[in-house]
């Protein structure tokens, strides 16, 4: 009997006429209303939550409507479950007019969530979820301009603390789309790009500070997508960026974040020989020595053929770089420069230093092998013995592909090439050398190798 009475009471509360919010409703002092209104509100909240949690969204509609219209400030669940209910109805509906009405209802719910719960919640997060639901329901018909405006407001609000962080990526897709539709928005797209990547860089630094590797990796992936879009957009070619920044460097020469963005952007598109890049790097280095700035100064030194200074800045860049793989690449680049100058001893030394930062950077071993092969005639005057130098080169090539599968194809190609220069069996026999012997290679190489014969 009690169950029947309770069921009847719940049903009565659910089907009570959904009327306009009563005059005098106080969302702060009495968010559930007063007296009977308060009872009805609590009952319908319970019914709505129970149905929505069970994904019985049709059953959740009536109690949701009651609390939404009669006690809208009583629970955040009204605004959590509301979009789910109407997205479900939208997915089931075939009438275009009704589908449109459901979209408008979802957007209205988010606006009211900001009204009643905007203080406790992050405005940026609410705007992001509003945008996501809009995109989901509208599909290809979504208005990119709306997406852009909502996410711009969200990111402006939250800056480097944007949650969810993929809002950065969705915003930049919208910004890029707007630019591609109207090329007069190029400067807007450029501003958005530098602003957002700056926020992401700070967000990554924040995540590193709290040892949150998962967030670091996710944010890095988001940024990589944004950077690739920027590179392929055509908006960020070298001439455009140089022109864009030319008159902005001097007024911002004490703004570290700005200068970092300039140097990073120009590096991204391979624009590292412009005066704008060098000037920004110099100002940045004066403010705070960094890997970015040191590389810029190293590139300027290379352009001026001041190799000693270039070496100094490359080595400093590696020391300052937090990313070990990048540090390894800096030193590999330096090793190739030294090699091209014929300074093989120093080049090998730098290549091994590069491997200290990243032991799996096989390009260093390939470079050493190529230097060995290039100097074979200088190591041995007797042509017959030069095959031993190629054996030492192959040692490095085998090492390269064992630590770095990405260079295996290049290593194998060189192994095939150098094998043709091995000593022949007859020459080896005449010199008392046989395959498998360990022999010492003199000169700047100064190491043992295993004899291989052709």
Residue pairs with C-beta under 8 A, 6 or more apart in sequence:
9 43
10 43
10 47
13 39
13 40
13 43
13 44
13 47
13 63
13 66
14 43
14 44
14 47
14 62
14 63
14 66
15 62
16 40
16 66
18 62
18 65
18 66
18 69
18 70
19 69
19 70
20 69
21 69
21 70
21 72
22 33
22 37
22 70
25 33
25 70
25 71
27 72
27 73
27 116
28 73
30 38
31 71
31 73
31 74
32 38
32 41
32 42
32 71
32 74
33 40
33 41
33 70
33 71
33 74
37 70
37 71
38 71
40 66
40 70
41 66
41 67
41 70
41 71
41 74
42 74
43 63
44 63
44 64
44 66
44 67
45 63
45 67
45 71
45 74
45 75
45 77
45 78
47 59
47 60
47 63
48 60
48 63
48 64
48 67
48 77
48 78
48 81
49 77
49 81
51 57
51 59
51 60
51 63
52 60
52 64
52 77
52 81
52 84
52 85
55 88
57 84
57 85
57 88
57 89
58 88
58 89
60 81
60 85
61 85
61 89
64 78
64 81
64 82
64 85
67 74
67 75
67 78
68 78
68 82
68 109
68 112
72 78
72 112
72 116
73 116
73 117
76 113
76 117
76 120
76 121
78 109
79 109
79 110
79 112
79 113
79 116
79 117
82 106
82 109
83 106
83 109
83 110
83 129
83 133
86 102
86 105
86 106
86 109
87 102
87 106
87 133
87 136
87 137
89 102
90 99
90 102
90 103
90 106
90 137
93 99
93 102
99 137
102 137
103 134
103 137
103 138
106 130
106 133
106 134
106 137
107 130
107 134
110 126
110 127
110 129
110 130
110 133
111 130
113 121
113 126
114 121
114 123
114 126
114 127
118 126
122 157
122 158
122 163
123 153
123 154
123 157
124 153
124 154
124 155
124 157
124 158
124 162
124 163
124 167
125 154
125 158
125 163
125 164
127 150
127 151
127 153
127 154
127 157
128 150
128 151
128 154
128 162
128 163
128 164
128 167
129 164
130 150
131 146
131 147
131 150
131 151
131 154
131 167
131 170
132 170
134 142
134 146
134 147
134 150
135 142
135 147
135 170
144 174
144 177
144 178
144 181
145 178
147 170
147 171
147 174
148 171
148 174
148 175
148 177
148 178
151 167
151 170
151 171
151 174
152 171
152 192
154 162
154 167
154 171
155 162
155 167
155 168
155 171
155 196
155 199
159 199
159 202
160 199
160 200
160 202
160 203
160 206
161 203
161 206
162 168
162 199
162 203
165 200
165 203
165 215
165 218
165 219
165 222
166 222
168 196
168 199
168 200
168 222
168 223
168 226
169 222
169 225
169 226
171 192
171 196
172 192
172 193
172 196
172 226
172 229
172 230
173 229
175 188
175 189
175 192
175 193
176 189
176 229
176 230
176 233
178 185
178 188
178 189
179 185
179 186
179 188
179 189
179 233
179 235
180 233
186 235
186 240
187 244
189 233
189 235
190 235
190 236
190 240
190 241
190 244
193 226
193 230
193 235
193 236
193 265
194 261
194 265
196 226
197 223
197 226
197 227
197 261
197 264
198 257
198 260
198 261
200 219
200 222
200 223
200 226
201 223
201 260
203 215
203 219
204 215
204 216
204 219
204 220
204 223
207 213
207 215
207 216
207 219
208 216
227 268
230 236
230 268
231 268
231 269
236 265
236 268
236 269
237 269
238 266
238 269
238 270
238 271
238 274
241 265
241 266
241 269
241 271
241 276
242 266
242 271
242 274
242 276
242 277
245 262
245 266
245 276
245 280
246 276
248 258
248 262
249 259
249 262
249 276
249 279
249 280
249 283
252 258
252 259
253 259
253 283
254 283
254 287
256 284
256 287
256 288
259 280
259 283
259 284
259 287
259 293
260 284
260 290
260 292
262 276
262 277
262 280
263 277
263 280
263 281
263 284
263 292
263 293
263 296
264 292
266 272
266 274
266 276
266 277
266 280
267 277
267 292
267 295
271 277
272 295
272 296
272 299
273 299
273 303
277 296
277 299
278 296
278 297
278 299
278 300
278 303
280 296
281 292
281 293
281 294
281 295
281 296
281 297
281 299
281 300
282 293
282 296
282 297
282 300
284 290
284 292
284 293
284 296
285 293
285 294
285 296
285 297
289 316
289 320
290 320
291 317
291 318
291 320
291 321
291 322
291 326
291 327
291 330
294 313
294 314
294 316
294 317
294 320
295 313
295 314
295 317
295 330
297 309
297 313
298 309
298 310
298 312
298 313
298 314
298 317
298 334
299 310
301 307
301 309
301 310
301 313
302 310
302 337
307 337
307 341
310 334
310 337
311 334
311 338
314 330
314 331
314 333
314 334
315 331
315 334
315 350
317 327
317 330
318 327
318 328
318 330
318 331
318 353
318 354
318 357
319 327
321 327
321 330
324 357
324 358
325 357
325 358
325 361
327 354
327 357
327 358
328 354
328 355
328 357
328 358
328 361
328 364
329 354
329 358
329 361
330 354
331 350
331 351
331 353
331 354
331 357
332 351
332 354
332 361
332 363
332 364
332 367
334 350
335 347
335 348
335 350
335 351
335 354
335 364
335 367
336 347
336 367
338 344
338 346
338 347
338 350
339 347
339 367
339 370
339 371
344 371
344 374
344 375
344 444
345 444
347 367
347 371
348 368
348 371
351 364
351 365
351 367
351 368
352 364
354 361
354 364
355 361
355 364
355 365
359 403
360 403
360 404
361 403
361 404
362 399
362 400
362 401
362 403
362 404
362 406
362 407
362 411
363 400
363 404
363 407
364 400
365 396
365 397
365 399
365 400
365 403
365 404
365 411
366 396
366 397
366 400
366 407
366 410
366 411
366 414
368 396
369 393
369 394
369 395
369 396
369 397
369 400
369 414
369 418
370 393
370 414
372 389
372 390
372 392
372 393
372 396
372 445
373 389
373 390
373 393
373 414
373 418
373 421
375 389
375 443
375 444
375 445
376 386
376 389
376 390
376 421
377 386
378 443
379 386
379 389
379 441
379 442
379 443
379 444
379 445
380 386
380 388
380 389
384 423
384 427
384 431
385 423
385 431
386 421
387 421
387 422
387 423
387 427
387 453
387 454
388 423
388 439
388 441
388 449
388 451
389 441
389 445
390 418
390 419
390 421
390 422
391 422
391 449
391 450
391 451
391 452
392 441
392 445
392 447
392 449
393 414
393 418
394 415
394 418
394 419
394 452
395 449
395 450
397 411
397 412
397 414
397 415
397 418
398 411
398 415
400 407
400 411
401 407
401 408
401 411
401 412
419 452
419 454
420 454
422 452
422 453
422 454
423 433
423 451
423 453
423 454
424 453
424 454
425 435
425 453
425 454
428 434
428 435
428 451
428 453
433 439
433 451
434 451
435 451
435 452
435 453
436 450
436 451
437 450
437 451
438 448
438 449
438 450
438 451
439 448
439 449
439 451
440 446
440 447
440 448
441 447
441 448
441 449
